[in-house]
Amino acid sequence: MLESGDEQPVPIFQQLARGHPSGRDDVRRYPLSLRNVEDLLAERGIDISHETVRFWWNRFGPMFAAEIRKRRVAHMRGYPQWRWHLDEVFVKVNGKLRYLWRAVDHEGEVLEAVVTTKRDKLAALKLLKRIMKKYGAPRSIVTDGLRAYSAAMNDIGVAAERHEVGGRLNNRAENSHQPFRRRERAMQRFRSPKTLQKFSSVHAQVHNQFNQERHLVTRQVYKQRRSAALAEWRALVA
């Protein structure tokens, strides 16, 4: 039994995580508020409060994300890293500005998300060290014109010719913020940097699991990849 106001057996949560028998996976994949999820579950005959949904997310979300990350990191380390895209955006937490730094690869896979209080060399260095420890060094790194990136790369010995800056080269990283922004609006922002870091890390891994870049492949290929992603997810939460 779960230790919450509305106790439910863990298998109920697993059923929800696997998705509705009809194929609807609204709970995990779409920008819904906790109360939206509560209403959807009520429609399915499951009577719980939105606080129970919050409890479930806090307890199980990081576990699922860690397992997804473990599998994907092990897979990606077997291939050379071609190009990384780094970018940062500001996020308001209780009226104060915080910075969410994000690294994605050339296919749009979110490698890491880091929350900091400042937008400086130390913050950029924190992001670079974390992703290089997991994935190794890429052939090139694309950033915007922020000087903190160049300073951080000099500190860790990344050659200047491997650093690319300019124009629309970094659209890949900038576009990667959009799913997060949609979720941020649905959640009415964040109350602490710790919550922001936790959510951004979990959300990135779930997004990676289901991001099939459908605009780049035929519908038949997309359907095959979608089915494979769903099968992996159901095995994960079983």
Residue frames as a rotation matrix with the C-alpha (Angstrom) as fourth column:
MET 1
0.577 0.817 0.000 0.00
0.817 -0.577 0.000 0.00
0.000 0.000 -1.000 0.00
LEU 2
-0.196 -0.616 0.763 1.14
0.533 -0.720 -0.445 3.54
0.823 0.320 0.469 -0.69
GLU 3
-0.305 0.019 -0.952 1.69
0.918 -0.261 -0.300 5.83
-0.254 -0.965 0.062 2.27
SER 4
-0.933 0.087 0.349 -0.58
0.065 -0.914 0.401 8.66
0.353 0.397 0.847 1.18
GLY 5
-0.656 0.738 0.158 -3.96
-0.625 -0.414 -0.662 10.15
-0.423 -0.533 0.733 2.01
ASP 6
0.538 0.797 -0.275 -5.62
-0.816 0.410 -0.408 7.94
-0.213 0.444 0.870 -0.60
GLU 7
-0.364 -0.747 0.555 -3.99
-0.570 0.651 0.501 4.56
-0.736 -0.134 -0.663 -0.23
GLN 8
0.731 0.498 -0.466 -4.03
-0.672 0.413 -0.614 2.46
-0.113 0.763 0.637 -3.37
PRO 9
0.619 -0.532 0.577 -2.20
0.310 0.841 0.443 -0.76
-0.721 -0.095 0.686 -4.18
VAL 10
-0.255 -0.828 -0.500 1.00
-0.327 -0.413 0.850 -0.26
-0.910 0.380 -0.166 -6.17
PRO 11
-0.594 0.025 0.804 -0.37
0.645 0.611 0.458 -2.41
-0.480 0.791 -0.379 -9.06
ILE 12
0.576 0.817 0.013 -2.94
0.686 -0.475 -0.551 0.34
-0.445 0.326 -0.834 -9.73
PHE 13
0.441 -0.494 -0.750 -0.11
-0.389 -0.858 0.336 2.80
-0.809 0.144 -0.570 -10.32
GLN 14
-0.620 -0.712 0.329 1.60
-0.047 0.452 0.891 0.30
-0.783 0.537 -0.314 -12.61
GLN 15
-0.055 0.691 0.721 -1.61
0.895 0.355 -0.271 -0.04
-0.443 0.630 -0.638 -14.63
LEU 16
0.825 0.377 -0.422 -1.76
0.224 -0.902 -0.369 3.73
-0.519 0.210 -0.829 -15.05
ALA 17
0.065 -0.898 -0.436 1.91
-0.480 -0.411 0.775 3.98
-0.875 0.158 -0.458 -16.00
ARG 18
-0.580 -0.257 0.773 1.51
0.426 0.713 0.557 1.27
-0.694 0.652 -0.304 -18.65
GLY 19
-0.902 0.302 -0.310 -1.28
-0.432 -0.655 0.620 3.29
-0.016 0.692 0.721 -20.22
HIS 20
-0.060 0.978 0.200 -4.98
-0.728 0.094 -0.679 2.88
-0.683 -0.187 0.706 -20.84
PRO 21
-0.227 -0.001 0.974 -6.04
0.313 0.947 0.074 -0.34
-0.922 0.321 -0.215 -22.62
SER 22
0.776 0.591 0.220 -7.40
0.410 -0.207 -0.889 1.80
-0.479 0.780 -0.402 -25.45
GLY 23
0.171 -0.807 0.565 -3.92
0.944 -0.031 -0.329 3.17
0.283 0.589 0.757 -26.10
ARG 24
0.691 0.098 0.716 -4.36
0.019 -0.993 0.118 6.54
0.723 -0.068 -0.688 -24.41
ASP 25
0.075 -0.754 -0.652 -1.23
0.948 0.257 -0.188 7.49
0.309 -0.604 0.734 -22.50
ASP 26
0.508 0.238 0.828 -2.32
0.223 -0.965 0.141 11.00
0.832 0.113 -0.543 -21.49
VAL 27
0.972 0.013 -0.233 -1.07
0.232 -0.150 0.961 10.76
-0.022 -0.989 -0.149 -17.91
ARG 28
0.352 -0.926 -0.140 2.64
0.540 0.078 0.838 10.62
-0.765 -0.370 0.527 -18.69
ARG 29
-0.293 -0.581 0.759 3.00
0.929 0.015 0.370 12.10
-0.227 0.813 0.536 -22.18
TYR 30
0.039 0.422 0.906 0.95
0.657 -0.694 0.295 15.29
0.753 0.584 -0.305 -22.31
PRO 31
-0.836 -0.453 0.311 1.16
0.126 -0.709 -0.693 18.62
0.535 -0.540 0.650 -20.45
LEU 32
0.241 0.960 -0.143 -1.55
0.280 0.073 0.957 17.95
0.929 -0.271 -0.251 -17.88
SER 33
-0.251 -0.225 0.941 -1.91
-0.795 -0.507 -0.333 19.40
0.552 -0.832 -0.052 -14.41
LEU 34
-0.990 -0.136 0.031 -2.30
-0.125 0.768 -0.628 17.12
0.061 -0.626 -0.777 -11.40
ARG 35
-0.375 0.924 0.071 -6.00
-0.363 -0.076 -0.929 17.95
-0.853 -0.374 0.364 -11.28
ASN 36
0.089 0.337 -0.937 -6.36
-0.995 0.082 -0.065 17.06
0.055 0.938 0.342 -14.97
VAL 37
-0.689 -0.419 -0.592 -4.87
-0.399 0.901 -0.173 13.65
0.606 0.117 -0.787 -14.16
GLU 38
-0.868 0.424 0.261 -7.27
-0.137 0.300 -0.944 13.26
-0.478 -0.855 -0.202 -11.23
ASP 39
0.025 0.931 -0.365 -10.23
-0.758 -0.220 -0.614 13.90
-0.651 0.292 0.700 -13.57
LEU 40
-0.089 -0.124 -0.988 -8.92
-0.885 0.464 0.021 11.44
0.456 0.877 -0.151 -16.17
LEU 41
-0.929 -0.294 -0.223 -8.55
-0.158 0.862 -0.481 8.73
0.333 -0.412 -0.848 -13.56
ALA 42
-0.562 0.805 0.191 -12.05
-0.358 -0.029 -0.933 9.43
-0.746 -0.593 0.304 -12.25
GLU 43
0.146 0.583 -0.799 -13.33
-0.982 -0.012 -0.188 8.82
-0.120 0.812 0.571 -15.77
ARG 44
-0.306 -0.361 -0.881 -11.63
-0.521 0.838 -0.162 5.42
0.797 0.409 -0.445 -15.63
GLY 45
0.632 0.688 -0.357 -13.30
-0.057 0.500 0.864 4.60
0.773 -0.526 0.355 -12.32
ILE 46
-0.083 -0.733 -0.675 -10.28
0.860 0.290 -0.420 5.31
0.504 -0.615 0.607 -10.06
ASP 47
0.776 0.496 0.390 -11.12
0.212 -0.788 0.579 7.73
0.594 -0.366 -0.716 -7.24
ILE 48
0.054 -0.800 -0.597 -8.00
0.997 0.007 0.081 9.48
-0.061 -0.600 0.798 -5.93
SER 49
0.825 0.169 -0.540 -6.93
0.228 -0.973 0.043 13.05
-0.518 -0.158 -0.841 -5.21
HIS 50
0.825 -0.545 0.150 -4.39
-0.052 -0.337 -0.940 15.10
0.563 0.767 -0.306 -7.13
GLU 51
0.373 -0.710 0.597 -2.12
-0.927 -0.268 0.261 14.98
-0.025 -0.651 -0.759 -4.07
THR 52
0.529 -0.156 0.834 -1.92
-0.086 0.968 0.236 11.20
-0.844 -0.197 0.498 -4.48
VAL 53
0.903 -0.214 0.372 -0.84
0.406 0.146 -0.902 11.74
0.139 0.966 0.219 -8.09
ARG 54
0.600 -0.708 0.372 1.87
-0.626 -0.705 -0.333 14.10
0.498 -0.033 -0.866 -6.81
PHE 55
0.372 -0.427 0.824 3.00
-0.717 0.431 0.547 11.48
-0.589 -0.795 -0.146 -4.28
TRP 56
0.743 -0.051 0.668 3.18
0.336 0.891 -0.306 8.82
-0.579 0.452 0.679 -6.99
TRP 57
0.865 -0.430 0.257 5.17
0.097 -0.358 -0.929 11.08
0.492 0.829 -0.268 -9.30
ASN 58
0.446 -0.725 0.525 7.66
-0.861 -0.509 0.029 11.99
0.246 -0.465 -0.850 -6.56
ARG 59
0.334 -0.290 0.897 8.12
-0.546 0.716 0.435 8.37
-0.768 -0.635 0.081 -5.54
PHE 60
0.423 -0.058 0.904 8.17
0.436 0.888 -0.147 6.54
-0.794 0.457 0.401 -8.86
GLY 61
0.997 0.016 -0.082 9.09
-0.061 -0.533 -0.844 9.17
-0.057 0.846 -0.530 -11.47
PRO 62
0.330 -0.944 -0.029 12.79
-0.934 -0.330 0.136 9.34
-0.138 -0.018 -0.990 -10.56
MET 63
-0.049 -0.317 0.947 12.98
-0.254 0.921 0.296 5.53
-0.966 -0.226 -0.125 -10.44
PHE 64
0.674 0.366 0.641 11.65
0.498 0.416 -0.761 5.19
-0.545 0.832 0.098 -13.98
ALA 65
0.932 -0.331 -0.150 13.81
-0.354 -0.738 -0.575 8.06
0.080 0.589 -0.805 -15.25
ALA 66
0.150 -0.928 0.341 16.95
-0.826 0.072 0.560 6.54
-0.544 -0.365 -0.756 -13.71
GLU 67
0.066 -0.076 0.995 16.30
0.206 0.977 0.061 3.21
-0.976 0.201 0.080 -15.42
ILE 68
0.911 0.270 0.311 15.68
0.363 -0.170 -0.916 4.90
-0.195 0.948 -0.253 -18.80
ARG 69
0.722 -0.684 -0.105 18.87
-0.692 -0.718 -0.083 6.94
-0.019 0.132 -0.991 -18.39
LYS 70
0.063 -0.720 0.692 20.90
-0.505 0.575 0.644 3.88
-0.861 -0.390 -0.327 -17.44
ARG 71
0.337 0.144 0.930 19.83
0.544 0.777 -0.317 1.99
-0.768 0.613 0.183 -20.56
ARG 72
0.960 0.115 0.257 20.29
0.279 -0.497 -0.822 4.89
0.033 0.860 -0.509 -22.93
VAL 73
0.572 -0.820 0.000 23.68
-0.775 -0.541 0.328 5.95
-0.269 -0.187 -0.945 -21.56
ALA 74
-0.002 -0.563 0.827 24.96
-0.136 0.819 0.557 2.37
-0.991 -0.111 -0.078 -21.88
HIS 75
0.530 0.278 0.801 23.74
0.700 0.391 -0.598 2.29
-0.479 0.878 0.013 -25.48
MET 76
0.995 -0.052 0.085 25.07
0.006 -0.825 -0.566 5.73
0.100 0.563 -0.820 -26.45
ARG 77
0.453 -0.887 0.090 28.55
-0.607 -0.233 0.760 5.20
-0.653 -0.399 -0.644 -25.02
GLY 78
0.113 -0.386 0.915 29.06
0.427 0.851 0.307 2.51
-0.897 0.356 0.261 -27.65
TYR 79
0.480 0.107 0.871 28.88
0.869 -0.189 -0.457 5.11
0.116 0.976 -0.183 -30.44
PRO 80
-0.656 -0.755 -0.004 31.02
0.752 -0.654 -0.081 8.18
0.059 -0.056 0.997 -31.17
GLN 81
0.246 0.709 -0.661 29.45
0.673 -0.615 -0.410 11.45
-0.697 -0.344 -0.629 -30.06
TRP 82
-0.049 -0.247 0.968 29.19
0.966 -0.258 -0.017 13.60
0.254 0.934 0.251 -33.16
ARG 83
-0.640 -0.118 0.759 27.80
0.117 -0.992 -0.056 16.95
0.760 0.053 0.648 -32.08
TRP 84
-0.289 0.546 -0.786 26.32
0.950 0.061 -0.306 18.38
-0.119 -0.835 -0.537 -28.89
HIS 85
-0.199 0.326 0.924 24.13
0.259 -0.892 0.371 21.47
0.945 0.313 0.093 -28.61
LEU 86
-0.498 -0.029 -0.866 24.16
0.867 -0.033 -0.497 23.46
-0.014 -0.999 0.042 -25.35
ASP 87
-0.345 0.431 0.834 21.72
0.109 -0.864 0.492 26.17
0.932 0.260 0.250 -24.36
GLU 88
-0.790 0.108 -0.603 20.30
0.608 0.012 -0.794 27.83
-0.078 -0.994 -0.075 -21.27
VAL 89
-0.153 0.794 0.589 16.95
0.257 -0.543 0.799 29.46
0.954 0.273 -0.121 -20.45
PHE 90
-0.890 -0.084 0.448 15.73
-0.377 -0.417 -0.827 31.37
0.256 -0.905 0.340 -17.43
VAL 91
-0.159 0.841 -0.517 13.01
0.480 0.523 0.704 29.93
0.863 -0.136 -0.487 -15.21
LYS 92
-0.281 0.131 0.951 11.23
-0.662 -0.744 -0.093 31.83
0.695 -0.655 0.295 -12.45
VAL 93
-0.196 0.174 -0.965 11.13
0.598 0.801 0.023 30.04
0.777 -0.573 -0.261 -9.10
ASN 94
0.282 0.418 -0.863 9.16
0.944 -0.283 0.171 31.91
-0.172 -0.863 -0.475 -6.43
GLY 95
0.971 0.212 -0.114 9.77
0.183 -0.958 -0.221 35.16
-0.156 0.194 -0.969 -8.28
LYS 96
0.299 -0.937 -0.180 13.54
-0.480 -0.310 0.821 34.61
-0.825 -0.159 -0.542 -8.52
LEU 97
0.639 -0.117 -0.760 15.44
-0.744 0.159 -0.650 33.87
0.197 0.980 0.015 -11.71
ARG 98
0.175 -0.621 0.764 17.12
-0.239 0.726 0.644 30.50
-0.955 -0.295 -0.021 -12.07
TYR 99
0.001 -0.273 -0.962 18.84
-0.992 -0.122 0.034 29.09
-0.127 0.954 -0.271 -15.14
LEU 100
0.590 0.227 0.775 18.09
-0.138 0.974 -0.180 25.74
-0.795 0.000 0.606 -16.72
TRP 101
-0.220 -0.763 -0.608 21.04
-0.902 -0.079 0.425 24.51
-0.372 0.641 -0.671 -18.78
ARG 102
0.660 0.516 0.546 20.36
-0.237 0.833 -0.501 21.77
-0.713 0.201 0.672 -21.30
ALA 103
-0.503 -0.797 -0.335 22.56
-0.692 0.139 0.708 19.61
-0.517 0.588 -0.622 -23.51
VAL 104
0.651 0.683 0.330 21.17
-0.284 0.622 -0.730 17.67
-0.704 0.382 0.599 -26.49
ASP 105
-0.373 -0.790 0.486 22.85
0.249 0.419 0.873 15.60
-0.894 0.447 0.041 -29.17
HIS 106
-0.884 -0.083 -0.460 22.54
-0.371 -0.476 0.798 15.96
-0.285 0.876 0.390 -32.95
GLU 107
-0.724 0.668 -0.170 19.35
0.339 0.560 0.756 13.86
0.601 0.490 -0.632 -32.96
GLY 108
-0.096 0.712 0.696 17.59
-0.482 -0.645 0.593 15.85
0.871 -0.278 0.406 -30.24
GLU 109
0.332 0.135 -0.934 18.26
0.601 0.732 0.320 13.41
0.727 -0.667 0.162 -27.40
VAL 110
0.663 -0.079 0.745 18.38
-0.506 -0.780 0.367 15.35
0.552 -0.620 -0.557 -24.13
LEU 111
-0.002 -0.793 -0.609 21.67
0.221 0.594 -0.774 14.41
0.975 -0.136 0.174 -22.49
GLU 112
-0.478 -0.209 -0.853 21.48
0.872 0.006 -0.490 16.43
0.107 -0.978 0.180 -19.30
ALA 113
0.333 0.554 0.763 19.56
0.259 -0.832 0.491 19.24
0.906 0.034 -0.421 -17.59
VAL 114
-0.381 -0.565 -0.732 21.15
0.893 -0.020 -0.449 21.32
0.239 -0.825 0.513 -14.83
VAL 115
0.701 0.637 0.320 19.65
0.472 -0.751 0.462 24.12
0.534 -0.173 -0.827 -12.71
THR 116
-0.392 -0.855 -0.341 21.90
0.890 -0.258 -0.375 26.93
0.233 -0.451 0.862 -11.43
THR 117
0.427 0.505 -0.750 21.51
0.715 -0.696 -0.062 30.30
-0.554 -0.510 -0.659 -9.76
LYS 118
0.141 -0.468 -0.872 23.99
-0.324 -0.854 0.407 32.05
-0.936 0.225 -0.272 -12.06
ARG 119
0.947 0.140 0.289 24.72
0.241 0.283 -0.928 32.20
-0.211 0.949 0.235 -15.77
ASP 120
0.548 -0.827 -0.128 28.50
-0.802 -0.562 0.201 32.11
-0.238 -0.007 -0.971 -15.67
LYS 121
-0.105 -0.713 -0.693 31.56
-0.806 0.469 -0.361 29.98
0.583 0.521 -0.624 -16.37
LEU 122
-0.813 -0.235 0.533 31.13
-0.549 0.617 -0.565 27.82
-0.196 -0.751 -0.630 -13.26
ALA 123
0.119 0.943 0.312 27.58
-0.526 0.326 -0.785 26.94
-0.842 -0.071 0.535 -14.27
ALA 124
0.625 0.047 -0.779 28.65
-0.767 0.223 -0.602 26.05
0.145 0.974 0.176 -17.82
LEU 125
-0.446 -0.880 -0.161 31.55
-0.778 0.470 -0.415 24.03
0.442 -0.060 -0.895 -16.41
LYS 126
-0.477 0.366 0.799 29.15
-0.581 0.551 -0.599 22.06
-0.659 -0.750 -0.050 -14.19
LEU 127
0.630 0.769 -0.109 27.08
-0.547 0.340 -0.765 21.06
-0.551 0.541 0.635 -17.22
LEU 128
0.422 -0.532 -0.734 30.08
-0.782 0.195 -0.592 20.14
0.458 0.824 -0.334 -19.38
LYS 129
-0.632 -0.713 0.305 31.78
-0.764 0.507 -0.399 18.03
0.129 -0.485 -0.865 -16.70
ARG 130
-0.171 0.652 0.739 28.58
-0.553 0.558 -0.619 16.14
-0.816 -0.514 0.265 -15.99
ILE 131
0.806 0.550 -0.218 27.85
-0.475 0.381 -0.793 15.17
-0.353 0.743 0.568 -19.59
MET 132
0.222 -0.796 -0.564 31.47
-0.799 0.183 -0.573 14.36
0.559 0.578 -0.595 -20.46
LYS 133
-0.569 -0.380 0.729 31.70
-0.772 0.553 -0.314 12.05
-0.284 -0.741 -0.608 -17.46
LYS 134
0.157 0.752 0.640 28.70
-0.327 0.651 -0.685 10.11
-0.932 -0.102 0.348 -18.77
TYR 135
0.887 0.421 0.191 29.20
0.063 0.298 -0.952 10.17
-0.457 0.857 0.238 -22.53
GLY 136
0.010 -0.926 0.377 32.82
0.896 0.176 0.408 11.04
-0.444 0.333 0.832 -23.24
ALA 137
-0.373 -0.242 -0.896 33.90
-0.045 -0.960 0.278 13.91
-0.927 0.143 0.347 -25.51
PRO 138
0.661 0.666 0.346 32.06
0.359 0.124 -0.925 14.91
-0.659 0.736 -0.158 -28.71
ARG 139
-0.088 -0.664 0.743 33.61
0.995 -0.020 0.100 15.86
-0.051 0.748 0.662 -32.03
SER 140
-0.731 -0.120 0.671 32.07
0.242 -0.966 0.090 19.34
0.638 0.228 0.736 -31.82
ILE 141
-0.348 0.611 -0.711 29.99
0.862 -0.090 -0.499 21.48
-0.369 -0.787 -0.495 -29.45
VAL 142
-0.425 0.325 0.845 27.49
0.493 -0.699 0.517 24.10
0.759 0.637 0.137 -30.63
THR 143
-0.293 0.345 -0.892 26.47
0.869 -0.293 -0.399 26.98
-0.399 -0.892 -0.214 -28.34
ASP 144
0.808 0.465 0.360 25.09
0.555 -0.806 -0.204 30.49
0.195 0.365 -0.910 -28.53
GLY 145
0.282 -0.747 0.602 27.33
0.170 -0.579 -0.798 33.52
0.944 0.327 -0.037 -28.08
LEU 146
0.960 0.100 0.262 27.53
-0.231 -0.252 0.940 33.32
0.161 -0.962 -0.219 -24.28
ARG 147
0.215 -0.976 -0.017 31.21
-0.683 -0.138 -0.718 33.70
0.698 0.166 -0.696 -23.32
ALA 148
0.218 -0.098 0.971 30.84
-0.894 0.378 0.239 31.40
-0.391 -0.920 -0.005 -20.33
TYR 149
0.960 0.162 0.228 30.88
-0.064 0.920 -0.386 28.42
-0.272 0.357 0.894 -22.72
SER 150
0.630 -0.776 -0.022 34.24
-0.068 -0.026 -0.997 29.36
0.774 0.630 -0.069 -24.24
ALA 151
0.002 -0.629 0.778 35.76
-0.907 -0.329 -0.263 29.99
0.421 -0.705 -0.571 -20.82
ALA 152
0.481 0.254 0.839 34.49
-0.681 0.711 0.175 26.64
-0.552 -0.655 0.515 -19.49
MET 153
0.994 -0.104 0.027 35.79
0.095 0.738 -0.668 24.75
0.050 0.667 0.744 -22.53
ASN 154
0.326 -0.929 0.174 39.21
-0.447 -0.314 -0.837 26.32
0.833 0.195 -0.518 -22.12
ASP 155
0.091 -0.246 0.965 39.28
-0.994 0.040 0.104 25.07
-0.064 -0.968 -0.241 -18.53
ILE 156
0.486 0.174 0.857 38.61
-0.325 0.946 -0.008 21.45
-0.811 -0.275 0.516 -19.51
GLY 157
-0.457 -0.887 0.061 40.81
-0.232 0.185 0.955 21.50
-0.859 0.422 -0.290 -22.61
VAL 158
0.383 0.611 0.693 38.26
0.641 0.364 -0.676 21.49
-0.665 0.702 -0.252 -25.43
ALA 159
-0.652 -0.722 0.231 40.02
0.647 -0.372 0.665 22.80
-0.394 0.584 0.710 -28.55
ALA 160
-0.434 0.459 -0.775 38.65
-0.262 -0.887 -0.379 26.04
-0.862 0.039 0.505 -29.97
GLU 161
-0.768 0.102 -0.632 38.12
-0.634 0.013 0.773 24.46
0.087 0.995 0.054 -33.42
ARG 162
-0.800 0.514 -0.310 35.63
0.491 0.857 0.154 22.03
0.345 -0.029 -0.938 -31.87
HIS 163
-0.406 0.652 -0.641 33.47
0.525 -0.407 -0.747 24.89
-0.748 -0.640 -0.177 -30.60
GLU 164
-0.675 0.266 0.688 30.86
0.635 -0.264 0.726 26.17
0.374 0.927 0.009 -33.08
VAL 165
-0.366 0.555 -0.747 28.87
0.455 -0.593 -0.664 29.39
-0.811 -0.583 -0.036 -32.63
GLY 166
-0.932 -0.047 -0.359 26.50
-0.216 -0.724 0.655 31.20
-0.291 0.688 0.664 -34.90
GLY 167
-0.644 0.670 -0.369 23.15
-0.669 -0.258 0.697 31.85
0.372 0.696 0.615 -36.50
ARG 168
0.383 0.920 0.076 20.75
-0.895 0.350 0.276 28.97
0.227 -0.174 0.958 -36.48
LEU 169
-0.365 -0.625 -0.691 23.27
-0.427 0.771 -0.472 26.27
0.827 0.123 -0.548 -35.64
ASN 170
-0.992 -0.118 0.048 21.85
-0.089 0.368 -0.926 25.93
0.091 -0.923 -0.375 -32.14
ASN 171
-0.259 0.966 -0.005 18.17
-0.866 -0.230 0.444 25.62
0.427 0.119 0.896 -33.03
ARG 172
-0.110 0.178 -0.978 18.31
0.071 0.983 0.170 21.98
0.991 -0.051 -0.121 -31.96
ALA 173
-0.748 -0.230 -0.623 18.97
0.612 0.124 -0.781 22.96
0.257 -0.965 0.048 -28.32
GLU 174
-0.905 0.422 0.047 16.61
-0.418 -0.865 -0.278 25.93
-0.077 -0.272 0.959 -28.35
ASN 175
-0.162 0.886 -0.434 13.74
-0.688 0.214 0.694 23.80
0.708 0.411 0.575 -29.65
SER 176
-0.432 -0.056 -0.900 14.41
0.356 0.906 -0.227 21.18
0.829 -0.419 -0.371 -26.95
HIS 177
-0.997 0.065 -0.038 13.08
0.006 -0.433 -0.901 23.64
-0.075 -0.899 0.432 -24.34
GLN 178
-0.562 0.827 -0.027 9.58
-0.646 -0.418 0.639 23.69
0.517 0.376 0.769 -25.84
PRO 179
0.019 0.608 -0.794 8.20
0.236 0.769 0.594 20.47
0.972 -0.199 -0.129 -24.25
PHE 180
-0.565 -0.293 -0.771 9.50
0.805 0.011 -0.594 21.66
0.182 -0.956 0.230 -20.87
ARG 181
-0.979 0.195 0.055 7.87
-0.200 -0.971 -0.132 25.08
0.028 -0.140 0.990 -21.28
ARG 182
-0.244 0.943 -0.226 4.51
-0.405 0.113 0.908 23.47
0.881 0.313 0.354 -22.03
ARG 183
0.040 0.205 -0.978 4.74
0.685 0.707 0.176 21.41
0.727 -0.677 -0.112 -18.87
GLU 184
-0.845 -0.422 -0.329 5.86
0.529 -0.567 -0.632 24.44
0.081 -0.707 0.702 -16.88
ARG 185
-0.727 0.639 0.251 2.71
-0.534 -0.756 0.379 26.35
0.432 0.141 0.891 -17.85
ALA 186
0.106 0.806 -0.582 0.49
-0.084 0.591 0.802 23.39
0.991 -0.036 0.130 -16.94
MET 187
-0.001 -0.206 -0.979 2.18
0.867 0.487 -0.104 23.09
0.498 -0.849 0.178 -13.53
GLN 188
0.867 0.340 0.363 1.96
0.193 -0.903 0.385 26.86
0.459 -0.264 -0.848 -12.88
ARG 189
0.279 -0.902 0.328 5.72
-0.552 -0.431 -0.714 27.06
0.786 0.018 -0.619 -12.45
PHE 190
0.145 -0.389 -0.910 7.93
0.531 0.807 -0.260 25.73
0.835 -0.445 0.323 -9.66
ARG 191
0.915 0.333 0.227 8.29
-0.025 -0.515 0.857 26.51
0.402 -0.790 -0.463 -5.97
SER 192
0.620 -0.768 0.159 11.92
-0.321 -0.063 0.945 25.56
-0.716 -0.637 -0.286 -5.37
PRO 193
0.086 -0.685 -0.723 15.13
-0.996 -0.044 -0.077 24.98
0.021 0.727 -0.686 -7.39
LYS 194
-0.727 -0.353 0.589 15.20
-0.451 0.892 -0.021 21.41
-0.518 -0.281 -0.808 -6.06
THR 195
0.145 0.874 0.464 11.76
0.110 0.452 -0.885 20.70
-0.983 0.179 -0.031 -7.52
LEU 196
0.681 0.052 -0.730 12.79
-0.642 -0.436 -0.630 22.28
-0.351 0.898 -0.264 -10.82
GLN 197
-0.360 -0.901 -0.244 15.94
-0.930 0.324 0.176 20.14
-0.079 0.290 -0.954 -11.03
LYS 198
-0.615 0.180 0.768 14.06
-0.122 0.940 -0.318 16.97
-0.779 -0.289 -0.556 -10.19
PHE 199
0.446 0.889 0.102 11.27
0.013 0.108 -0.994 17.62
-0.895 0.445 0.037 -12.66
SER 200
0.513 -0.273 -0.814 13.52
-0.826 -0.413 -0.383 18.69
-0.231 0.869 -0.437 -15.55
SER 201
-0.603 -0.794 0.082 15.67
-0.759 0.602 0.247 15.57
-0.246 0.087 -0.965 -15.15
VAL 202
-0.459 0.514 0.725 12.72
0.148 0.848 -0.508 13.17
-0.876 -0.126 -0.465 -15.05
HIS 203
0.571 0.753 -0.325 10.83
-0.155 -0.290 -0.944 14.94
-0.806 0.590 -0.049 -17.84
ALA 204
0.069 -0.632 -0.772 13.87
-0.963 -0.244 0.114 14.85
-0.261 0.735 -0.626 -20.13
GLN 205
-0.833 -0.455 0.315 14.21
-0.396 0.888 0.235 11.07
-0.387 0.071 -0.920 -19.84
VAL 206
-0.137 0.867 0.479 10.52
0.354 0.495 -0.794 10.37
-0.925 0.061 -0.374 -20.46
HIS 207
0.592 0.295 -0.750 10.59
-0.488 -0.609 -0.625 12.75
-0.642 0.736 -0.217 -23.42
ASN 208
-0.405 -0.820 -0.404 13.62
-0.875 0.219 0.432 10.91
-0.266 0.529 -0.806 -24.83
GLN 209
-0.671 0.156 0.725 11.75
0.025 0.982 -0.189 7.62
-0.741 -0.109 -0.663 -24.54
PHE 210
0.145 0.889 0.435 8.85
0.646 0.248 -0.722 8.79
-0.750 0.385 -0.538 -26.71
ASN 211
0.339 -0.084 -0.937 10.51
-0.499 -0.861 -0.103 11.35
-0.798 0.502 -0.333 -28.99
GLN 212
0.176 -0.188 0.966 10.53
0.554 0.831 0.060 9.59
-0.814 0.524 0.250 -32.36
GLU 213
-0.534 -0.379 -0.756 11.01
-0.267 -0.772 0.576 12.69
-0.802 0.510 0.311 -34.59
ARG 214
0.034 0.682 0.731 8.00
0.515 0.615 -0.597 11.72
-0.856 0.397 -0.330 -36.68
HIS 215
0.754 0.260 -0.603 8.58
-0.276 -0.709 -0.650 14.57
-0.596 0.656 -0.463 -39.15
LEU 216
-0.084 -0.904 -0.420 11.80
-0.912 -0.099 0.398 12.87
-0.401 0.416 -0.816 -40.36
VAL 217
-0.913 -0.235 0.335 10.48
-0.144 0.951 0.273 9.37
-0.383 0.201 -0.902 -41.07
THR 218
-0.609 0.735 -0.298 7.62
-0.281 0.151 0.948 7.69
0.741 0.661 0.114 -42.91
ARG 219
0.138 0.759 0.637 4.45
-0.946 -0.089 0.311 6.88
0.292 -0.645 0.706 -41.02
GLN 220
0.762 0.144 -0.631 5.20
-0.105 0.989 0.100 3.17
0.638 -0.010 0.770 -41.15
VAL 221
-0.230 -0.928 -0.294 8.63
0.394 0.187 -0.900 3.65
0.890 -0.323 0.323 -39.56
TYR 222
-0.552 0.076 0.831 7.15
-0.619 -0.704 -0.347 6.01
0.559 -0.706 0.436 -36.98
LYS 223
0.531 0.838 0.125 4.51
-0.743 0.390 0.544 3.45
0.407 -0.382 0.830 -35.99
GLN 224
0.522 -0.424 -0.740 7.17
0.324 0.901 -0.288 0.76
0.789 -0.089 0.608 -35.56
ARG 225
-0.582 -0.797 0.162 9.31
0.196 -0.331 -0.923 3.02
0.789 -0.506 0.349 -33.38
ARG 226
-0.242 0.583 0.775 6.30
-0.836 -0.531 0.139 4.11
0.493 -0.614 0.616 -31.34
SER 227
0.762 0.547 -0.347 5.31
-0.348 0.797 0.493 0.49
0.546 -0.255 0.798 -30.69
ALA 228
0.122 -0.815 -0.566 8.88
0.530 0.536 -0.657 -0.34
0.839 -0.220 0.497 -29.63
ALA 229
-0.682 -0.362 0.636 8.99
-0.235 -0.714 -0.659 2.65
0.693 -0.599 0.402 -27.25
LEU 230
0.193 0.847 0.495 5.67
-0.885 -0.067 0.460 1.65
0.423 -0.527 0.737 -25.68
ALA 231
0.723 0.027 -0.690 6.82
0.076 0.990 0.118 -1.96
0.686 -0.138 0.714 -25.28
GLU 232
-0.349 -0.922 -0.165 10.02
0.414 0.006 -0.910 -0.80
0.841 -0.386 0.379 -23.55
TRP 233
-0.518 0.212 0.829 8.02
-0.637 -0.742 -0.209 1.49
0.571 -0.636 0.519 -21.26
ARG 234
0.563 0.825 0.056 5.58
-0.682 0.426 0.594 -1.26
0.466 -0.372 0.802 -20.25
ALA 235
0.442 -0.505 -0.741 8.46
0.448 0.840 -0.306 -3.62
0.777 -0.197 0.597 -19.51
LEU 236
-0.559 -0.725 0.402 10.07
0.077 -0.529 -0.845 -0.89
0.825 -0.442 0.352 -17.41
VAL 237
-0.454 0.456 0.765 7.05
-0.834 -0.520 -0.184 -0.28
0.314 -0.722 0.617 -15.19
ALA 238
0.249 0.584 -0.773 5.98
-0.281 0.807 0.519 -3.93
0.927 0.088 0.365 -14.94
